[in-house]
Amino acid sequence: MPRTDRRPPRRKVNLLRREGVTRVDWKDVTLLRKFISDRGKIRSRRVTGLTPQEQRAVATAIKNAREMALLPYPGPSQR
């Protein structure tokens, strides 16, 4: 029997709009770190609440920052 007392899921807050960012820059490491997990992986749209265009811009900026050694690449998992 399904539970009827469940709340509807909360809407994700768009971090870029909340901070007033209009253009994502690969040199803004403090902003890009908010979109990376503790293991160094890029967080998904489902988690970040970004639009598809914003997610692509953030992913490209993170990849450029990794190439310039400003952000870490994802490491091997610890099992």
N, CA, C and O atoms as a CHARMM CRD file, in Angstrom:
* protein
*
  316
    1    1 MET  N      0.84300  -1.17400   0.00000 PROA 1      0.00000
    2    1 MET  CA     0.00000   0.00000   0.00000 PROA 1      0.00000
    3    1 MET  C      0.89600   1.24900   0.00000 PROA 1      0.00000
    4    1 MET  O      1.77800   1.37200   0.85100 PROA 1      0.00000
    5    2 PRO  N      0.68000   2.17300  -0.94300 PROA 2      0.00000
    6    2 PRO  CA     1.52500   3.36900  -1.00500 PROA 2      0.00000
    7    2 PRO  C      1.23200   4.31900   0.14700 PROA 2      0.00000
    8    2 PRO  O      0.10400   4.42700   0.62800 PROA 2      0.00000
    9    3 ARG  N      2.27900   4.99500   0.56500 PROA 3      0.00000
   10    3 ARG  CA     2.12500   5.96900   1.65200 PROA 3      0.00000
   11    3 ARG  C      1.45500   7.22700   1.12100 PROA 3      0.00000
   12    3 ARG  O      1.78900   7.70000   0.03500 PROA 3      0.00000
   13    4 THR  N      0.52700   7.76000   1.86900 PROA 4      0.00000
   14    4 THR  CA    -0.18600   8.95700   1.43400 PROA 4      0.00000
   15    4 THR  C      0.31300  10.22000   2.12200 PROA 4      0.00000
   16    4 THR  O     -0.07400  11.32400   1.73800 PROA 4      0.00000
   17    5 ASP  N      1.16400  10.07600   3.13300 PROA 5      0.00000
   18    5 ASP  CA     1.62800  11.24500   3.87300 PROA 5      0.00000
   19    5 ASP  C      2.95000  11.80400   3.34100 PROA 5      0.00000
   20    5 ASP  O      3.60600  12.59000   4.02400 PROA 5      0.00000
   21    6 ARG  N      3.34300  11.41200   2.14100 PROA 6      0.00000
   22    6 ARG  CA     4.59900  11.89500   1.57300 PROA 6      0.00000
   23    6 ARG  C      4.42500  13.30200   1.02300 PROA 6      0.00000
   24    6 ARG  O      3.41000  13.63300   0.41100 PROA 6      0.00000
   25    7 ARG  N      5.43400  14.11000   1.25700 PROA 7      0.00000
   26    7 ARG  CA     5.43000  15.47400   0.73400 PROA 7      0.00000
   27    7 ARG  C      5.90900  15.46300  -0.71300 PROA 7      0.00000
   28    7 ARG  O      6.65900  14.56900  -1.10500 PROA 7      0.00000
   29    8 PRO  N      5.49100  16.43900  -1.51200 PROA 8      0.00000
   30    8 PRO  CA     6.03100  16.52600  -2.87100 PROA 8      0.00000
   31    8 PRO  C      7.51100  16.90800  -2.80400 PROA 8      0.00000
   32    8 PRO  O      7.92500  17.61000  -1.88200 PROA 8      0.00000
   33    9 PRO  N      8.31000  16.45400  -3.77100 PROA 9      0.00000
   34    9 PRO  CA     9.74200  16.77600  -3.72000 PROA 9      0.00000
   35    9 PRO  C      9.97900  18.27600  -3.83500 PROA 9      0.00000
   36    9 PRO  O      9.27800  18.98600  -4.55700 PROA 9      0.00000
   37   10 ARG  N     11.00000  18.74000  -3.09400 PROA 10     0.00000
   38   10 ARG  CA    11.33700  20.16300  -3.13500 PROA 10     0.00000
   39   10 ARG  C     11.99800  20.51300  -4.45400 PROA 10     0.00000
   40   10 ARG  O     12.75100  19.71900  -5.02000 PROA 10     0.00000
   41   11 ARG  N     11.71000  21.69700  -4.92900 PROA 11     0.00000
   42   11 ARG  CA    12.32100  22.17800  -6.16600 PROA 11     0.00000
   43   11 ARG  C     13.78800  22.50200  -5.89000 PROA 11     0.00000
   44   11 ARG  O     14.11300  23.11100  -4.87100 PROA 11     0.00000
   45   12 LYS  N     14.67000  22.09400  -6.80100 PROA 12     0.00000
   46   12 LYS  CA    16.09400  22.37100  -6.64200 PROA 12     0.00000
   47   12 LYS  C     16.35700  23.86100  -6.86500 PROA 12     0.00000
   48   12 LYS  O     15.74900  24.48700  -7.73300 PROA 12     0.00000
   49   13 VAL  N     17.25700  24.40900  -6.08400 PROA 13     0.00000
   50   13 VAL  CA    17.61700  25.82100  -6.20300 PROA 13     0.00000
   51   13 VAL  C     18.75400  25.93600  -7.21000 PROA 13     0.00000
   52   13 VAL  O     19.77200  25.25500  -7.08700 PROA 13     0.00000
   53   14 ASN  N     18.57900  26.79000  -8.19400 PROA 14     0.00000
   54   14 ASN  CA    19.59600  27.01700  -9.20600 PROA 14     0.00000
   55   14 ASN  C     20.68200  27.91400  -8.60300 PROA 14     0.00000
   56   14 ASN  O     20.44700  29.09400  -8.34300 PROA 14     0.00000
   57   15 LEU  N     21.87200  27.34400  -8.38400 PROA 15     0.00000
   58   15 LEU  CA    22.96000  28.09100  -7.74000 PROA 15     0.00000
   59   15 LEU  C     23.45300  29.26200  -8.59000 PROA 15     0.00000
   60   15 LEU  O     23.85300  30.29400  -8.05100 PROA 15     0.00000
   61   16 LEU  N     23.42600  29.10800  -9.90100 PROA 16     0.00000
   62   16 LEU  CA    23.91400  30.19000 -10.76300 PROA 16     0.00000
   63   16 LEU  C     23.00600  31.40600 -10.67700 PROA 16     0.00000
   64   16 LEU  O     23.48700  32.53600 -10.59000 PROA 16     0.00000
   65   17 ARG  N     21.70600  31.18600 -10.70000 PROA 17     0.00000
   66   17 ARG  CA    20.77100  32.31300 -10.61000 PROA 17     0.00000
   67   17 ARG  C     20.78700  32.92600  -9.22000 PROA 17     0.00000
   68   17 ARG  O     20.68100  34.14500  -9.07800 PROA 17     0.00000
   69   18 ARG  N     20.92100  32.09300  -8.19300 PROA 18     0.00000
   70   18 ARG  CA    20.93000  32.61100  -6.82700 PROA 18     0.00000
   71   18 ARG  C     22.13600  33.51500  -6.59300 PROA 18     0.00000
   72   18 ARG  O     22.03600  34.51300  -5.87900 PROA 18     0.00000
   73   19 GLU  N     23.27200  33.17100  -7.19000 PROA 19     0.00000
   74   19 GLU  CA    24.48700  33.97400  -7.01500 PROA 19     0.00000
   75   19 GLU  C     24.59500  35.10000  -8.04400 PROA 19     0.00000
   76   19 GLU  O     25.52300  35.90600  -7.98200 PROA 19     0.00000
   77   20 GLY  N     23.65700  35.16100  -8.98600 PROA 20     0.00000
   78   20 GLY  CA    23.66300  36.23200  -9.97800 PROA 20     0.00000
   79   20 GLY  C     24.70800  36.06500 -11.06500 PROA 20     0.00000
   80   20 GLY  O     25.17200  37.05500 -11.63000 PROA 20     0.00000
   81   21 VAL  N     25.08500  34.83400 -11.36700 PROA 21     0.00000
   82   21 VAL  CA    26.09800  34.56700 -12.38500 PROA 21     0.00000
   83   21 VAL  C     25.41900  34.50800 -13.75100 PROA 21     0.00000
   84   21 VAL  O     24.46700  33.75100 -13.94400 PROA 21     0.00000
   85   22 THR  N     25.90600  35.30100 -14.68800 PROA 22     0.00000
   86   22 THR  CA    25.34800  35.27700 -16.03900 PROA 22     0.00000
   87   22 THR  C     26.21600  34.46800 -16.99200 PROA 22     0.00000
   88   22 THR  O     25.71600  33.91900 -17.97400 PROA 22     0.00000
   89   23 ARG  N     27.51900  34.39000 -16.70600 PROA 23     0.00000
   90   23 ARG  CA    28.43800  33.65200 -17.56600 PROA 23     0.00000
   91   23 ARG  C     29.37200  32.83100 -16.68400 PROA 23     0.00000
   92   23 ARG  O     29.96100  33.35000 -15.73600 PROA 23     0.00000
   93   24 VAL  N     29.50100  31.55700 -17.00100 PROA 24     0.00000
   94   24 VAL  CA    30.35600  30.66400 -16.21800 PROA 24     0.00000
   95   24 VAL  C     31.77600  30.76600 -16.75600 PROA 24     0.00000
   96   24 VAL  O     32.00900  30.61600 -17.95600 PROA 24     0.00000
   97   25 ASP  N     32.72500  31.02300 -15.85800 PROA 25     0.00000
   98   25 ASP  CA    34.12200  31.18100 -16.24900 PROA 25     0.00000
   99   25 ASP  C     34.94300  30.06400 -15.61400 PROA 25     0.00000
  100   25 ASP  O     34.74400  29.74000 -14.44400 PROA 25     0.00000
  101   26 TRP  N     35.86100  29.47500 -16.37100 PROA 26     0.00000
  102   26 TRP  CA    36.66300  28.36900 -15.85400 PROA 26     0.00000
  103   26 TRP  C     37.65200  28.82700 -14.79200 PROA 26     0.00000
  104   26 TRP  O     38.19900  27.99600 -14.06700 PROA 26     0.00000
  105   27 LYS  N     37.89300  30.13300 -14.68600 PROA 27     0.00000
  106   27 LYS  CA    38.82900  30.64300 -13.67900 PROA 27     0.00000
  107   27 LYS  C     38.17300  30.86100 -12.32400 PROA 27     0.00000
  108   27 LYS  O     38.86700  31.07800 -11.33000 PROA 27     0.00000
  109   28 ASP  N     36.84800  30.80800 -12.26900 PROA 28     0.00000
  110   28 ASP  CA    36.10800  30.99800 -11.01900 PROA 28     0.00000
  111   28 ASP  C     36.00100  29.65400 -10.29800 PROA 28     0.00000
  112   28 ASP  O     34.96400  28.99300 -10.35000 PROA 28     0.00000
  113   29 VAL  N     37.07600  29.26300  -9.63100 PROA 29     0.00000
  114   29 VAL  CA    37.17300  27.93900  -9.01700 PROA 29     0.00000
  115   29 VAL  C     36.22000  27.79700  -7.83700 PROA 29     0.00000
  116   29 VAL  O     35.68600  26.71100  -7.61600 PROA 29     0.00000
  117   30 THR  N     35.99400  28.85400  -7.08100 PROA 30     0.00000
  118   30 THR  CA    35.09700  28.74600  -5.92400 PROA 30     0.00000
  119   30 THR  C     33.67600  28.42300  -6.36300 PROA 30     0.00000
  120   30 THR  O     32.98300  27.67000  -5.67800 PROA 30     0.00000
  121   31 LEU  N     33.23200  28.96600  -7.47300 PROA 31     0.00000
  122   31 LEU  CA    31.89900  28.64500  -7.99100 PROA 31     0.00000
  123   31 LEU  C     31.86600  27.22300  -8.53800 PROA 31     0.00000
  124   31 LEU  O     30.91100  26.48700  -8.29100 PROA 31     0.00000
  125   32 LEU  N     32.89600  26.83300  -9.27700 PROA 32     0.00000
  126   32 LEU  CA    32.90300  25.50800  -9.90100 PROA 32     0.00000
  127   32 LEU  C     32.98700  24.38800  -8.87100 PROA 32     0.00000
  128   32 LEU  O     32.48100  23.29200  -9.11500 PROA 32     0.00000
  129   33 ARG  N     33.61700  24.64300  -7.72400 PROA 33     0.00000
  130   33 ARG  CA    33.71300  23.60500  -6.68400 PROA 33     0.00000
  131   33 ARG  C     32.35000  23.21100  -6.13100 PROA 33     0.00000
  132   33 ARG  O     32.19700  22.11700  -5.58800 PROA 33     0.00000
  133   34 LYS  N     31.35900  24.08800  -6.26200 PROA 34     0.00000
  134   34 LYS  CA    30.01200  23.77100  -5.78700 PROA 34     0.00000
  135   34 LYS  C     29.33400  22.72700  -6.66700 PROA 34     0.00000
  136   34 LYS  O     28.34800  22.11600  -6.25600 PROA 34     0.00000
  137   35 PHE  N     29.85500  22.51900  -7.87500 PROA 35     0.00000
  138   35 PHE  CA    29.26400  21.57200  -8.81100 PROA 35     0.00000
  139   35 PHE  C     30.07800  20.28900  -8.92300 PROA 35     0.00000
  140   35 PHE  O     29.85400  19.48700  -9.82900 PROA 35     0.00000
  141   36 ILE  N     31.03100  20.09200  -7.99700 PROA 36     0.00000
  142   36 ILE  CA    31.87700  18.90200  -8.00100 PROA 36     0.00000
  143   36 ILE  C     31.67100  18.15400  -6.68900 PROA 36     0.00000
  144   36 ILE  O     31.57600  18.76500  -5.62500 PROA 36     0.00000
  145   37 SER  N     31.60300  16.82500  -6.77200 PROA 37     0.00000
  146   37 SER  CA    31.43800  16.01900  -5.56300 PROA 37     0.00000
  147   37 SER  C     32.76000  15.95300  -4.80000 PROA 37     0.00000
  148   37 SER  O     33.78600  16.44500  -5.26900 PROA 37     0.00000
  149   38 ASP  N     32.71800  15.34100  -3.62400 PROA 38     0.00000
  150   38 ASP  CA    33.94400  15.22500  -2.82700 PROA 38     0.00000
  151   38 ASP  C     34.96100  14.30000  -3.49200 PROA 38     0.00000
  152   38 ASP  O     36.14700  14.35700  -3.16800 PROA 38     0.00000
  153   39 ARG  N     34.52100  13.46200  -4.40300 PROA 39     0.00000
  154   39 ARG  CA    35.43300  12.58600  -5.14600 PROA 39     0.00000
  155   39 ARG  C     35.94600  13.22400  -6.43700 PROA 39     0.00000
  156   39 ARG  O     36.75100  12.62500  -7.15100 PROA 39     0.00000
  157   40 GLY  N     35.47900  14.43900  -6.73600 PROA 40     0.00000
  158   40 GLY  CA    35.95200  15.14500  -7.91300 PROA 40     0.00000
  159   40 GLY  C     35.09600  14.96200  -9.14600 PROA 40     0.00000
  160   40 GLY  O     35.48800  15.38500 -10.23300 PROA 40     0.00000
  161   41 LYS  N     33.93300  14.33900  -9.00600 PROA 41     0.00000
  162   41 LYS  CA    33.05600  14.11600 -10.15800 PROA 41     0.00000
  163   41 LYS  C     32.08800  15.28500 -10.32300 PROA 41     0.00000
  164   41 LYS  O     31.72100  15.94600  -9.35100 PROA 41     0.00000
  165   42 ILE  N     31.68200  15.52900 -11.56500 PROA 42     0.00000
  166   42 ILE  CA    30.72900  16.59900 -11.85400 PROA 42     0.00000
  167   42 ILE  C     29.34500  16.13800 -11.42000 PROA 42     0.00000
  168   42 ILE  O     28.90300  15.04900 -11.78800 PROA 42     0.00000
  169   43 ARG  N     28.66200  16.96600 -10.63800 PROA 43     0.00000
  170   43 ARG  CA    27.31200  16.62300 -10.17800 PROA 43     0.00000
  171   43 ARG  C     26.32000  16.73100 -11.33000 PROA 43     0.00000
  172   43 ARG  O     26.49100  17.54500 -12.23700 PROA 43     0.00000
  173   44 SER  N     25.28100  15.90100 -11.28300 PROA 44     0.00000
  174   44 SER  CA    24.29700  15.85700 -12.36400 PROA 44     0.00000
  175   44 SER  C     23.30400  17.01000 -12.25300 PROA 44     0.00000
  176   44 SER  O     23.22700  17.69300 -11.23100 PROA 44     0.00000
  177   45 ARG  N     22.55200  17.20600 -13.32500 PROA 45     0.00000
  178   45 ARG  CA    21.51000  18.23700 -13.34200 PROA 45     0.00000
  179   45 ARG  C     20.45400  17.95800 -12.29600 PROA 45     0.00000
  180   45 ARG  O     19.90200  18.88000 -11.69600 PROA 45     0.00000
  181   46 ARG  N     20.17600  16.69200 -12.08100 PROA 46     0.00000
  182   46 ARG  CA    19.16000  16.31000 -11.10100 PROA 46     0.00000
  183   46 ARG  C     19.54500  16.80200  -9.71200 PROA 46     0.00000
  184   46 ARG  O     18.67700  17.14100  -8.90700 PROA 46     0.00000
  185   47 VAL  N     20.83100  16.84000  -9.43300 PROA 47     0.00000
  186   47 VAL  CA    21.31900  17.27300  -8.12200 PROA 47     0.00000
  187   47 VAL  C     21.47500  18.79000  -8.06500 PROA 47     0.00000
  188   47 VAL  O     21.11400  19.41000  -7.06500 PROA 47     0.00000
  189   48 THR  N     22.00700  19.39300  -9.12500 PROA 48     0.00000
  190   48 THR  CA    22.31000  20.82400  -9.09700 PROA 48     0.00000
  191   48 THR  C     21.11200  21.70400  -9.41300 PROA 48     0.00000
  192   48 THR  O     21.06100  22.85000  -8.96800 PROA 48     0.00000
  193   49 GLY  N     20.15000  21.19600 -10.17100 PROA 49     0.00000
  194   49 GLY  CA    18.98100  21.99200 -10.52500 PROA 49     0.00000
  195   49 GLY  C     19.23000  22.97900 -11.65000 PROA 49     0.00000
  196   49 GLY  O     18.47700  23.94000 -11.80600 PROA 49     0.00000
  197   50 LEU  N     20.28000  22.75800 -12.44000 PROA 50     0.00000
  198   50 LEU  CA    20.59500  23.65400 -13.55000 PROA 50     0.00000
  199   50 LEU  C     19.78200  23.29300 -14.78800 PROA 50     0.00000
  200   50 LEU  O     19.26500  22.18300 -14.91000 PROA 50     0.00000
  201   51 THR  N     19.68100  24.25600 -15.70400 PROA 51     0.00000
  202   51 THR  CA    19.05800  23.98100 -16.99600 PROA 51     0.00000
  203   51 THR  C     20.06800  23.22300 -17.85800 PROA 51     0.00000
  204   51 THR  O     21.25700  23.22100 -17.54000 PROA 51     0.00000
  205   52 PRO  N     19.62400  22.58100 -18.94100 PROA 52     0.00000
  206   52 PRO  CA    20.58800  21.85400 -19.78600 PROA 52     0.00000
  207   52 PRO  C     21.72000  22.74100 -20.32000 PROA 52     0.00000
  208   52 PRO  O     22.87300  22.31300 -20.36900 PROA 52     0.00000
  209   53 GLN  N     21.39300  23.96000 -20.71500 PROA 53     0.00000
  210   53 GLN  CA    22.42300  24.86100 -21.24300 PROA 53     0.00000
  211   53 GLN  C     23.42400  25.23700 -20.14800 PROA 53     0.00000
  212   53 GLN  O     24.63100  25.27000 -20.38900 PROA 53     0.00000
  213   54 GLU  N     22.92400  25.51700 -18.95600 PROA 54     0.00000
  214   54 GLU  CA    23.81600  25.88000 -17.84800 PROA 54     0.00000
  215   54 GLU  C     24.67600  24.69500 -17.44100 PROA 54     0.00000
  216   54 GLU  O     25.85200  24.86700 -17.12000 PROA 54     0.00000
  217   55 GLN  N     24.10600  23.49300 -17.44900 PROA 55     0.00000
  218   55 GLN  CA    24.86900  22.30000 -17.07200 PROA 55     0.00000
  219   55 GLN  C     26.00900  22.06700 -18.06000 PROA 55     0.00000
  220   55 GLN  O     27.11900  21.72200 -17.65500 PROA 55     0.00000
  221   56 ARG  N     25.74400  22.25200 -19.34900 PROA 56     0.00000
  222   56 ARG  CA    26.80300  22.08800 -20.35100 PROA 56     0.00000
  223   56 ARG  C     27.89900  23.12900 -20.15800 PROA 56     0.00000
  224   56 ARG  O     29.08300  22.81400 -20.27900 PROA 56     0.00000
  225   57 ALA  N     27.51200  24.36700 -19.85800 PROA 57     0.00000
  226   57 ALA  CA    28.50300  25.42900 -19.64300 PROA 57     0.00000
  227   57 ALA  C     29.35100  25.13900 -18.41100 PROA 57     0.00000
  228   57 ALA  O     30.56500  25.34200 -18.42700 PROA 57     0.00000
  229   58 VAL  N     28.71400  24.66300 -17.34200 PROA 58     0.00000
  230   58 VAL  CA    29.44800  24.33400 -16.11500 PROA 58     0.00000
  231   58 VAL  C     30.38600  23.15700 -16.36700 PROA 58     0.00000
  232   58 VAL  O     31.53700  23.18100 -15.93000 PROA 58     0.00000
  233   59 ALA  N     29.90700  22.12600 -17.06800 PROA 59     0.00000
  234   59 ALA  CA    30.74600  20.95900 -17.34700 PROA 59     0.00000
  235   59 ALA  C     31.95500  21.34200 -18.19200 PROA 59     0.00000
  236   59 ALA  O     33.06400  20.87500 -17.93300 PROA 59     0.00000
  237   60 THR  N     31.75400  22.18100 -19.19000 PROA 60     0.00000
  238   60 THR  CA    32.86500  22.63000 -20.03000 PROA 60     0.00000
  239   60 THR  C     33.86000  23.45200 -19.21900 PROA 60     0.00000
  240   60 THR  O     35.07100  23.29800 -19.37600 PROA 60     0.00000
  241   61 ALA  N     33.35400  24.32300 -18.35500 PROA 61     0.00000
  242   61 ALA  CA    34.23800  25.14700 -17.52100 PROA 61     0.00000
  243   61 ALA  C     35.03500  24.27400 -16.55300 PROA 61     0.00000
  244   61 ALA  O     36.21800  24.52500 -16.32500 PROA 61     0.00000
  245   62 ILE  N     34.39700  23.25100 -15.98400 PROA 62     0.00000
  246   62 ILE  CA    35.10200  22.34600 -15.06500 PROA 62     0.00000
  247   62 ILE  C     36.19200  21.58900 -15.81400 PROA 62     0.00000
  248   62 ILE  O     37.30200  21.43100 -15.30400 PROA 62     0.00000
  249   63 LYS  N     35.88300  21.12500 -17.01300 PROA 63     0.00000
  250   63 LYS  CA    36.88200  20.39100 -17.80000 PROA 63     0.00000
  251   63 LYS  C     38.05900  21.29100 -18.16700 PROA 63     0.00000
  252   63 LYS  O     39.20700  20.85000 -18.14300 PROA 63     0.00000
  253   64 ASN  N     37.78100  22.55100 -18.50800 PROA 64     0.00000
  254   64 ASN  CA    38.86800  23.48800 -18.81000 PROA 64     0.00000
  255   64 ASN  C     39.70500  23.77400 -17.56600 PROA 64     0.00000
  256   64 ASN  O     40.93100  23.84900 -17.65100 PROA 64     0.00000
  257   65 ALA  N     39.05700  23.93200 -16.41700 PROA 65     0.00000
  258   65 ALA  CA    39.79000  24.19200 -15.17500 PROA 65     0.00000
  259   65 ALA  C     40.63600  22.98800 -14.78200 PROA 65     0.00000
  260   65 ALA  O     41.73200  23.14900 -14.24500 PROA 65     0.00000
  261   66 ARG  N     40.13900  21.78700 -15.04400 PROA 66     0.00000
  262   66 ARG  CA    40.93700  20.58100 -14.77300 PROA 66     0.00000
  263   66 ARG  C     42.16900  20.55300 -15.66700 PROA 66     0.00000
  264   66 ARG  O     43.26300  20.20600 -15.22100 PROA 66     0.00000
  265   67 GLU  N     41.98700  20.91500 -16.91800 PROA 67     0.00000
  266   67 GLU  CA    43.10200  20.91700 -17.86600 PROA 67     0.00000
  267   67 GLU  C     44.18300  21.91400 -17.44300 PROA 67     0.00000
  268   67 GLU  O     45.37100  21.68900 -17.67300 PROA 67     0.00000
  269   68 MET  N     43.75800  23.01800 -16.82200 PROA 68     0.00000
  270   68 MET  CA    44.70400  24.02800 -16.35500 PROA 68     0.00000
  271   68 MET  C     45.18100  23.75400 -14.92600 PROA 68     0.00000
  272   68 MET  O     45.85100  24.59600 -14.32900 PROA 68     0.00000
  273   69 ALA  N     44.84400  22.59200 -14.37500 PROA 69     0.00000
  274   69 ALA  CA    45.26400  22.13500 -13.04000 PROA 69     0.00000
  275   69 ALA  C     44.71900  23.01100 -11.91700 PROA 69     0.00000
  276   69 ALA  O     45.36100  23.15300 -10.87600 PROA 69     0.00000
  277   70 LEU  N     43.53500  23.60100 -12.12000 PROA 70     0.00000
  278   70 LEU  CA    42.89300  24.36600 -11.05600 PROA 70     0.00000
  279   70 LEU  C     41.93900  23.49800 -10.24100 PROA 70     0.00000
  280   70 LEU  O     41.66700  23.78800  -9.07600 PROA 70     0.00000
  281   71 LEU  N     41.43400  22.43200 -10.86000 PROA 71     0.00000
  282   71 LEU  CA    40.51800  21.50300 -10.19400 PROA 71     0.00000
  283   71 LEU  C     41.04500  20.08200 -10.36300 PROA 71     0.00000
  284   71 LEU  O     41.74800  19.79300 -11.33200 PROA 71     0.00000
  285   72 PRO  N     40.71200  19.19300  -9.42600 PROA 72     0.00000
  286   72 PRO  CA    41.20700  17.81900  -9.52300 PROA 72     0.00000
  287   72 PRO  C     40.38400  16.97900 -10.49600 PROA 72     0.00000
  288   72 PRO  O     39.19300  17.21300 -10.69700 PROA 72     0.00000
  289   73 TYR  N     41.05100  16.00200 -11.08800 PROA 73     0.00000
  290   73 TYR  CA    40.34400  14.98100 -11.85600 PROA 73     0.00000
  291   73 TYR  C     39.78300  13.97000 -10.86400 PROA 73     0.00000
  292   73 TYR  O     40.30900  13.84400  -9.75800 PROA 73     0.00000
  293   74 PRO  N     38.72100  13.24000 -11.23500 PROA 74     0.00000
  294   74 PRO  CA    38.20200  12.22500 -10.31000 PROA 74     0.00000
  295   74 PRO  C     39.24100  11.13100 -10.10000 PROA 74     0.00000
  296   74 PRO  O     39.85600  10.64900 -11.05100 PROA 74     0.00000
  297   75 GLY  N     39.42400  10.75100  -8.85100 PROA 75     0.00000
  298   75 GLY  CA    40.40000   9.73300  -8.52200 PROA 75     0.00000
  299   75 GLY  C     39.77200   8.35500  -8.47600 PROA 75     0.00000
  300   75 GLY  O     38.55700   8.21700  -8.61700 PROA 75     0.00000
  301   76 PRO  N     40.59800   7.32900  -8.28000 PROA 76     0.00000
  302   76 PRO  CA    40.05800   5.97200  -8.16600 PROA 76     0.00000
  303   76 PRO  C     39.23400   5.82600  -6.89100 PROA 76     0.00000
  304   76 PRO  O     39.52600   6.44900  -5.87000 PROA 76     0.00000
  305   77 SER  N     38.20600   4.99900  -6.97000 PROA 77     0.00000
  306   77 SER  CA    37.34100   4.81100  -5.79800 PROA 77     0.00000
  307   77 SER  C     38.05600   3.98000  -4.74200 PROA 77     0.00000
  308   77 SER  O     38.83900   3.08800  -5.06700 PROA 77     0.00000
  309   78 GLN  N     37.78500   4.27500  -3.49300 PROA 78     0.00000
  310   78 GLN  CA    38.38600   3.56100  -2.36500 PROA 78     0.00000
  311   78 GLN  C     37.45700   2.42900  -1.95700 PROA 78     0.00000
  312   78 GLN  O     36.38100   2.69100  -1.42000 PROA 78     0.00000
  313   79 ARG  N     37.83000   1.20700  -2.18900 PROA 79     0.00000
  314   79 ARG  CA    36.98000   0.07500  -1.81100 PROA 79     0.00000
  315   79 ARG  C     37.52900  -0.64400  -0.62900 PROA 79     0.00000
  316   79 ARG  O     36.94000  -1.62400  -0.17500 PROA 79     0.00000
